[in-house]
């Protein structure tokens, strides 16, 4: 068979008729030095080396291949390169495969040092050189290359560090809100991660609108495809998710799968865009939840699965889903395994088996730095101080909550008692005080209840979650409540639960001692809690050391509430102040919230000055109509 050697495009090959054969570096070397008979393919052994090719046969040293991750046409591609005299050259390809030699300036170089190792890795991961790869594939390769001895030139990682996805086209959002610039950036990033079918962690600090960013993503996805999403959250946040979606993305249909009235048929969910459920419900209803293949599963307060051995973590990770998104302001709390467990949800298997991970990553700084390099591509985290220029001076955050079944029963009992008193003609202030106390904490007017206050109140659970994040930020918080028994609960429980300073000012605190309490609180280096009665300490005090304010039970008089917030939100405050207002859906708390917010908006004095006295009888009767479940007694 007639054949000839041809040098073209940096590749030396043999052509015989319509056949093309690309010999290895070893074959070329042996053919050029020992004769053509060293070729493995016998039919090419009569092909003589032409004189003009012999002239370029000045052998260079053997060199190693470098893996180059680069961006090309807004896509991530992988390219094998070599560094020759501080210049990078692409390794020649034939039919998508790397050639194990290269000609540069008529000098020939072996590429045999790690050619086979890299070829095996590409084959194992199904990598087509120079073709776009997903972020998920990129991360798998990065992890595989760790400790392999193969050099990496990662231009893509550098781009992430300096200008995260700056080239990604801004996603148009379909929500009823104007996103802050950092929220738009977060939406771009979430959209990119979802398009790459790569799970991720939205780890912004509290108060930066993580929920709105997720809702924007889900709204965009629903507008462009038929998809079904699952949001898993603590019980205390289920109502908040429902209301936030209704507010910002009313086109999304939602179903809250929680409580005794929840459906037992998964097909009922398919007519909704978003199903909202609790971690505890995932455990109890796993079999039905696993009948759906969810397009996206969102875990809010994802630190709830930080224990890799917990039931909720195990069941959540066993669900069928295409993309998992963990939302948490505290991805790392105590141990490295916290991070492993959350990453194992968003990217199963990426950090290996738990036992292997624990032997590699200890709870120390060196391990944290090493782990950060692995997970940085799948986590976005902005701090308040980093985006302060985008934020208003004060952010008010309503926190609607659902009562537990036990709380609903106690509230309805108290509500019906109040209705009976009104029917009997009496209207003292304590008609509604009992309801306000019940929605503050069951311990206040149920002295027979004993034990951990966390177990009896969804509102108290949410308070604890908020305080935990504030402690994580090393910042201070003021908690306003009207009831002395609530002071005792918070002071005793927080001191042992968190091991931080908890001080208080109420009506029994001598006026002469109040400023000293404030001064001592302000001087504390780190987190601290100050519990205040809005009437005793809602005016005249300067507490700018705190930039978090929690109104634990709302006041009839919005002016009193505003004055209380002004203890922290005043001249001298250098940080954005976050104001949380906690109330139960379908309760007197929600009524107070809606009334005061409405009157505040129109600056009307009809509610200002309302202390729940008899002159406001019509409004209090209206408030008594609200029930946390259908079918309660009405006036």
Buried (B, 14 or more C-beta within 10 A) or exposed (E): EEBBBBBEEBBBBBBBEEEEBBBBBBBBBBBBEEEBEBBEBEEBBEBEBEEEBEEBBEEBEBBBBBBBBBEEEEEBBBBBBBBBEEEEBBBBBEEEBBBBBBBBEEBBBBBBBBBEBBBEBBEEEEBEBBEBBBBBBBBBBBBEBEEEEBBBBBEBBEBBEEEBBEEBEEBEBBBEBEBBEBBBBBBBBBBBBBBBEBBBBBBBBBBBBBBBBBBBBBBBBBEEEEBBBBBBBBBBBBBBBBBBBEEBBEEBBBBBBBBEEBEEEBEEBEEBBBBBBBBBBBBEBBEBBBEBEBBBBBBBBBBBBBBBEBBBBBBBBEBEBEBBBBBBBBBBEEBBBBBBBBBBBBBEEBBBEBEEBBEEBEEEEEEBEEBEEBBEBBBBBBEBEEBEEBBEEBBBBBBBBBBBEBBBEBBBEBBBEBBEBBEEEEBEEBBBBBBBBBBBBBBBBBEEBEEEBEEBBBBBBBBBBBBBBBBBBEBBBBBBBBBBBBBBBBBEBBEEBBEBBBBBBBEEBEEEEBEEBBEEBBEBEEBBBBBBBBBBBBEEBBBBBBBBBBBBBBBBBBBBBBBBBBBBBEEEBEBBBBBBBBBBBBBBBBBBBBBBBEBBEEEEEEBBBBEBEEEBEEBBBEBBEBBBBEEBEEE
